[in-house]
Amino acid sequence: MTLTNFVTIKSKNGMHLRPAGILSQIASKSDYYDIGIFLLYDGIRADAKSVFNVMGLGAFYGASLLLEVEYEEKDSDIAHKAFEDLNEFFESGYQNAEVPDDSK
């Protein structure tokens, strides 16, 4: 199964190293191990769990990317949580981006 949404790069600096690293940290959380998280941009599909793949997209300010979360039915709740976290990351423009702490 797949959840998809278009997300926009809202930071004037584009998807530089810091937000790409934070995005990869979110996507790589141990809870999300069994789901696939990908970004598609300009014909390239990148694994969001890899900071190098995210940086390799070359997404600049205003770019529209397709966010995909692939999962099996048994991982539905986890996939929806990941999808929510990642959409929030892009929606906020990651101006004060931090990895969400679910331990609170």
C-alpha positions in Angstrom: 0.0 0.0 0.0 1.2 3.5 -0.6 0.4 7.0 0.8 1.3 9.9 -1.4 1.3 13.7 -1.2 2.9 16.5 -3.0 5.2 18.6 -0.7 6.9 21.9 -1.5 10.3 23.2 -0.5 9.4 26.3 1.4 12.9 27.3 2.6 14.7 30.0 0.6 17.8 27.9 1.0 16.2 24.8 -0.6 16.9 21.3 0.6 20.4 21.9 2.0 22.4 19.5 4.2 20.8 20.4 7.6 17.1 19.8 6.6 18.1 16.8 4.4 19.8 15.3 7.5 16.8 15.9 9.7 14.5 14.5 7.1 16.6 11.4 6.9 16.7 11.1 10.7 12.9 11.3 10.8 12.6 8.7 8.0 15.1 6.4 9.6 13.5 6.3 13.0 13.5 2.7 14.3 9.7 2.6 14.3 9.8 3.2 10.5 12.3 0.5 9.7 9.8 -1.7 7.9 8.3 1.0 5.7 9.7 2.6 2.5 9.9 6.4 2.4 10.7 8.0 -0.9 10.8 11.4 -2.5 10.3 11.9 -6.3 11.6 15.0 -8.0 12.4 15.7 -11.7 12.2 12.0 -12.6 14.4 10.8 -9.8 13.2 8.7 -6.9 15.3 9.0 -3.7 15.2 6.9 -0.5 14.4 9.5 2.2 16.3 7.4 4.7 19.6 8.4 3.0 20.8 12.0 3.4 22.9 11.6 0.2 19.9 10.5 -1.8 17.9 13.4 -0.6 20.7 15.9 -1.4 21.1 14.2 -4.8 17.6 15.4 -5.8 18.9 19.0 -6.0 15.5 20.3 -4.9 15.5 24.1 -4.6 13.1 26.7 -3.2 9.6 26.2 -4.6 10.2 22.7 -5.9 7.3 20.3 -5.7 8.2 16.7 -4.6 6.1 13.7 -4.4 6.3 12.0 -1.0 5.6 8.3 -0.9 5.3 6.0 2.1 5.1 2.4 1.1 4.0 -0.2 3.6 2.3 -3.5 4.2 -1.2 -3.6 5.8 0.3 -4.8 9.1 2.3 -1.5 9.3 -0.6 0.8 8.6 -0.6 2.7 11.9 3.2 3.3 11.7 3.0 4.3 8.1 0.3 6.9 8.8 2.4 8.3 11.7 5.5 8.6 9.4 3.4 10.2 6.7 2.0 12.7 9.3 5.5 13.5 10.6 7.0 14.0 7.2 4.1 16.2 5.9 4.5 18.4 9.0 8.2 18.7 8.4 7.6 20.1 4.9 4.5 22.1 5.9 6.5 24.0 8.6 9.1 24.9 6.0 11.6 23.2 8.4 12.7 26.6 9.6 13.2 25.3 13.1 13.4 21.6 12.1 13.9 19.1 14.8 13.5 15.4 14.9 10.2 14.7 16.6 10.6 13.2 20.1 7.9 10.6 20.7 9.1 9.8 24.2 7.1 12.7 25.7 
